[in-house]
Amino acid sequence: MKTRFPLILLVILSLASCSEYQKLLKSQDYEAKWQKANEYYEQGKYSKVIELMDELKTIYKGTERAEQALYMLGNSYFQNKDYFSASNEYQIYYKTFPNGTFVEDCRFMSGKAAYLNAPDPRLSQEGTIQAMDELNVFLEYYPLSDRRAEVEIMLNDLMEKLAYKALLNCQLYYDLGNYMGNNYESCIVTAILALQDFPSSRYRVDLAFLILKSRYAFAQNSYDYLKEERFRQVIDEYYSFVNEFPQSRYQKEAEQLFETAKKHVK
């Protein structure tokens, strides 16, 4: 019985607290809501801050409190890991208050939230591009910021995500082969463009090898009168590949393609 009493008391207090909060939400005492929202913010109760500040940002529109409300709202969404909403609120802040107290922080946090919300490489990369835009704009506004190094790391991560997306597209073309057209050529073109767009990517070797493999498959599936010319292109591609990546993990397979290609060339 003794052990149950504290538990019952805790439940009663919790229900009373919820009841008070629900009354506050329905109330039109905006000063009380403002004070409580700030209290919740200090306590890290961000879901409650969001509910209150989402209303108060409109109530206090055109006042000093509107600026703080937007800033706290963005931070609360961020702490709750709702990065999409966080980025939106930060953007509303810096567009509404271009000379505001927290404008630099909001521009940075908008980019960081968008970075954390960037989609998986297998999905559409519109969100990744938007995150890069936000971060690049931050650097344009604050080129000497002490956050520059962090921004550049995030930009590099996002760039690698786009490079990996390009690699996945190339691999898909290669896997499709001759299905409904010559997908080997599509793989080659896509990989060449990716190498131009992402010259320092960690996936550079993978893209380059896909070009070599696609040229080989393209040659192998060509009409006989075209094979010699296309296998010469395989040989040229091999030399380009090993010149740039002399010790790659693809070396053995690349040599096999090279040796086979030589047999088709007089």
SULRALIN-V133062 format. One record per backbone hydrogen bond with DSSP energy under -1.0 kcal/mol. CO is the residue of the C=O (numbers start at 1). NH is the residue of the N-H. E is the energy in kcal/mol with one decimal. If there is no record, write none. Layout:
CO NH E
CO NH E
This chain:
1 5 -1.5
4 8 -2.4
5 9 -2.5
6 10 -2.2
7 11 -2.1
8 12 -2.3
9 13 -2.5
10 14 -2.2
11 15 -2.4
12 16 -2.2
13 17 -2.3
14 18 -2.3
15 19 -2.3
16 20 -2.2
17 21 -2.2
18 22 -2.5
19 23 -2.0
20 24 -2.1
21 25 -2.3
22 26 -1.6
23 27 -1.1
28 30 -1.6
29 33 -2.0
30 34 -2.6
31 35 -2.5
32 36 -2.4
33 37 -2.7
34 38 -2.0
35 39 -1.8
36 40 -3.0
37 41 -2.2
38 42 -2.0
39 43 -1.5
40 45 -2.6
44 46 -1.5
45 49 -1.6
46 50 -2.5
47 51 -1.8
48 52 -2.2
49 53 -3.4
50 54 -2.0
52 56 -2.4
53 57 -2.4
55 59 -1.8
56 60 -2.8
58 61 -1.2
60 63 -2.2
64 68 -1.3
65 69 -2.8
66 70 -2.2
67 71 -1.9
68 72 -2.8
69 73 -2.3
70 74 -2.6
71 75 -2.3
72 76 -2.3
73 77 -2.4
74 78 -2.2
75 79 -2.7
76 80 -1.7
77 82 -2.6
78 81 -1.7
81 83 -1.3
82 86 -2.2
83 87 -2.5
84 88 -1.9
85 89 -2.4
86 90 -2.5
87 91 -2.1
88 92 -2.3
89 93 -2.2
90 94 -2.4
91 95 -1.9
92 96 -2.1
93 97 -3.3
97 100 -2.4
100 103 -1.2
102 106 -2.7
103 107 -2.3
104 108 -2.2
105 109 -3.1
106 110 -2.3
107 111 -1.5
108 112 -2.5
109 113 -2.9
110 114 -2.1
111 115 -2.3
112 116 -2.5
113 117 -1.3
115 118 -1.2
120 123 -2.4
125 129 -2.1
126 130 -2.2
127 131 -2.1
128 132 -2.1
129 133 -2.3
130 134 -2.3
131 135 -2.2
132 136 -2.7
133 137 -2.3
134 138 -1.8
135 139 -1.9
136 140 -1.8
137 141 -2.2
138 142 -2.7
142 145 -1.8
145 148 -1.5
147 151 -2.4
148 152 -2.6
149 153 -1.8
150 154 -2.1
151 155 -2.7
152 156 -2.2
153 157 -2.2
154 158 -2.3
155 159 -2.4
156 160 -2.3
157 161 -1.7
158 162 -1.9
159 163 -2.2
160 164 -2.6
161 165 -2.1
162 166 -2.2
163 167 -2.2
164 168 -2.6
165 169 -2.1
166 170 -2.4
167 171 -2.7
168 172 -2.1
169 173 -2.3
170 174 -2.5
171 175 -2.7
172 176 -2.0
173 177 -1.2
176 179 -2.4
177 183 -2.4
178 181 -1.4
181 183 -1.2
183 187 -2.2
184 188 -2.2
185 189 -2.6
186 190 -2.5
187 191 -2.4
188 192 -2.4
189 193 -2.2
190 194 -2.1
191 195 -2.3
192 196 -1.7
193 197 -2.4
194 198 -2.7
198 201 -1.7
201 204 -1.4
203 207 -2.3
204 208 -2.6
205 209 -2.2
206 210 -1.9
207 211 -1.7
208 212 -1.8
209 213 -2.9
210 214 -2.5
211 215 -2.5
212 216 -2.1
213 217 -2.7
214 218 -2.8
215 219 -2.3
216 220 -2.7
217 221 -1.7
219 222 -1.5
223 226 -1.8
226 230 -1.9
227 231 -2.7
228 232 -1.7
229 233 -1.2
230 234 -1.4
231 235 -2.1
232 236 -2.6
233 237 -2.4
234 238 -2.4
235 239 -2.2
236 240 -1.9
237 241 -2.4
238 242 -2.9
239 243 -1.7
240 244 -1.6
241 245 -3.0
245 248 -1.2
248 251 -1.5
250 254 -2.8
251 255 -2.4
252 256 -1.7
253 257 -2.0
254 258 -2.2
255 259 -2.7
256 260 -2.1
257 261 -2.4
258 262 -2.1
261 264 -1.5
262 265 -1.3
